[in-house]
């Protein structure tokens, strides 16, 4: 079972191990960047995050609770499209 009802995103352990992740659904794209915090970017279109016009950006604690909050935030951005 995925951690998201909408997106195929790995479990928190993947990010706790220092990995970044990107994906898309329809024309909604997102990237989760790992650092001291989890940083989530969203945009519309098929361009990569470096070339796209980022529409939303938020940071979350690098913890299971922060990760869960990020998933909810990401799903809300998708539903607002």
DODRENZA-510280 format. One record per residue: residue in three letters; x, y negated, z of N, C-alpha, C in turn. Coordinates in steps of 0.001 Angstrom, whole numbers, padded with zeros to 6 digits, always signed. Atoms other than C-alpha are relative to their C-alpha. Example, Ala and Ser with C-alpha at 12.3 -4.5 7.8 and 13.67 -1.06 7.14 Angstrom:
ALA+000890+001190+000000+012300+004500+007800+000900-001200+000000 SER-000820+001190-000060+013670+001060+007140-000770-001090+000730 
END
This chain:
UNK+000841+001186+000000+000000+000000+000000+000882-001243+000000 UNK-000753+001240+000097+001307-003426-000927-000312-000901+001199 UNK+000220+000952-001092+001686-006167+001659-000992-001082-000391 UNK+000926+001003+000517-000518-008378-000533-001168+000680-000704 UNK+001171-000512+000725-004016-007793-001859+000049-000372-001477 UNK-000048+000522+001367-003072-009660-005056+001304+000358-000710 UNK-001322-000142+000606+000676-009300-005684+000711+001262+000466 UNK-000867-001128-000351+003131-006396-005708+001296-000567+000574 UNK-001149+000585-000685+005605-007733-003148+000567+001036+000965 UNK-000602-000963-000930+008098-005590-001211-000286-000370+001464 UNK+000182+000227-001437+007823-005230+002557+001089-000924+000532 UNK-000911+000971-000619+009607-007612+004922+001451+000486+000019 UNK-001361-000526-000071+012652-005315+005185+000831-000407-001226 UNK-000673+000390+001238+013530-006154+001554+000599-001403+000137 UNK-000457+001385-000173+013836-009845+002459+000949-000118+001191 UNK-000872-000019-001165+015402-009186+005861+001404+000452-000395 UNK-001284-000487+000511+018184-007466+003879+000702-001021-000893 UNK-000659+001081+000733+018923-010749+002048-000374-000136-001457 UNK+000387+000029+001409+017120-010250-001266-000990-001104-000328 UNK+001004+000899+000576+015194-012759-003405-000972+000847-000808 UNK+000995-000734+000780+012080-011760-005333-000820-000990-000809 UNK+000902+000834+000810+010019-013219-008176-000998+000893-000708 UNK+001034-000750+000692+006864-012172-009925-001052-000934-000566 UNK+001081+000796+000572+003718-013300-011677-001259+000845-000084 UNK+001296-000619+000264+000057-012530-012145-000748-000981-000878 UNK+000605+000877+001011-001721-013900-015191+001005-001093-000324 UNK-000960+001073+000298-000127-017341-015730+000552-000631+001277 UNK-000490+000478-001293+000669-017846-012012+001313+000706+000321 UNK-001315-000567-000295+004346-017346-011182+000473-000452+001371 UNK-000509+000329-001327+006186-017328-007869+001408+000555+000175 UNK-001326-000487-000362+009651-016898-006403+000151-000152+001503 UNK-000280+000011-001426+010615-016030-002845+001517+000043+000145 UNK-001444+000116-000158+014141-017177-001981+000365+000213+001458 UNK-000437-000340-001334+015987-015861+001016+001133-000908+000441 UNK-001048+000824-000603+018180-017967+003306-000210+000021+001499 UNK+000311+000073-001424+017894-019142+006889-001509+000139+000208 UNK+001460-000151+000024+014175-019251+006066-000393+000614-001336 UNK+000550-000429+001287+012004-017738+003349-000584-001224-000678 UNK+000513+001137+000754+011289-020336+000683-000810+000546-001163 UNK+000883-000500+001046+008359-019736-001644-000348-001140-000957 UNK+000290+000963+001055+007885-021598-004943-001096+000562-000892 UNK+001021-000449+000946+004868-021437-007258-000099-000975-001165 UNK+000206+000797+001208+004171-022682-010790-000852+000811-000959 UNK+000770-000683+001050+002081-021846-013822+000839+000078-001267 UNK-000730-000190+001241+003544-020472-017018+001031+001101+000136 UNK-000945-001119+000068+006160-017955-018064+001464-000432+000108 UNK-001379+000457-000154+009264-020141-017606+000577+000484+001324 UNK-000650-000350-001261+011799-019171-014959-000076-001190+000953 UNK+000145+001061-001002+011824-021174-011730+000946-001173-000236 UNK-000951+001084+000240+014870-023188-012811-000464-000950-001101 UNK+000466+000828+001117+013073-024489-015921-001444-000473+000190 UNK+001422+000303-000188+009491-024677-014616-000193-001266+000847 UNK+000410+001081-000888+007709-027598-012981-000633+000652+001229 UNK+000474-000645-001231+007332-026323-009413-001200-000792+000526 UNK+001234+000638-000460+003795-027049-008203-000125+000003+001518 UNK+000084-000123-001450+004017-025835-004595+001283+000621+000521 UNK-001214-000503-000622+006888-025134-002246-000200-000028+001513 UNK+000129-000053-001460+006929-024043+001408+001063+000925+000567 UNK-000972-000833-000694+009334-022544+003932-000665+000688+001181 UNK+000555-000817-001071+008580-019830+006470+001142+000645+000764 UNK-001014-000661-000816+010506-018271+009332+000355+001364-000586 UNK-000479-001307+000458+012603-015250+008415-000294+001016+001107 UNK+000490-000958-000994+010536-012952+010626-001231+000672-000597 UNK+001200-000666+000498+007643-010549+010148-001193-000956+000027 UNK+001105+000950-000105+005243-013265+011335+000083-001069-001086 UNK-000192+000983+001061+006724-015830+008941-000306+000593-001365 UNK+000263-000703+001256+006575-013298+006121-001501+000169-000216 UNK+001455-000163+000105+002900-012551+006844-000676-001329-000332 UNK+000546+001335+000294+002140-016298+006837+000278-000386-001448 UNK-000359+000311+001382+003973-016671+003522-000906+000734-000980 UNK+000877-000771+000879+001889-013898+001927-001382-000654-000055 UNK+001309+000676-000035-001337-015609+003045+000045-001308-000781 UNK-000159+001276+000700-000065-018977+001774+000055+000232-001506 UNK-000141-000300+001424+000901-017460-001593-001339+000424-000609 UNK+001309-000428+000486-002488-015764-002001-000972-001181-000111 UNK+000850+001191+000053-004249-019069-001213+000353-000864-001200 UNK-000414+000791+001175-002195-020892-003881-000549+000653-001271 UNK+000523-000713+001179-003212-018210-006405-001508-000200-000127 UNK+001459+000139+000044-006901-018441-005486-000424-001438-000316 UNK+000300+001407+000282-006761-022268-005776+000203-000367-001462 UNK-000386+000342+001380-005557-022101-009391-001141-000430-000798 
END
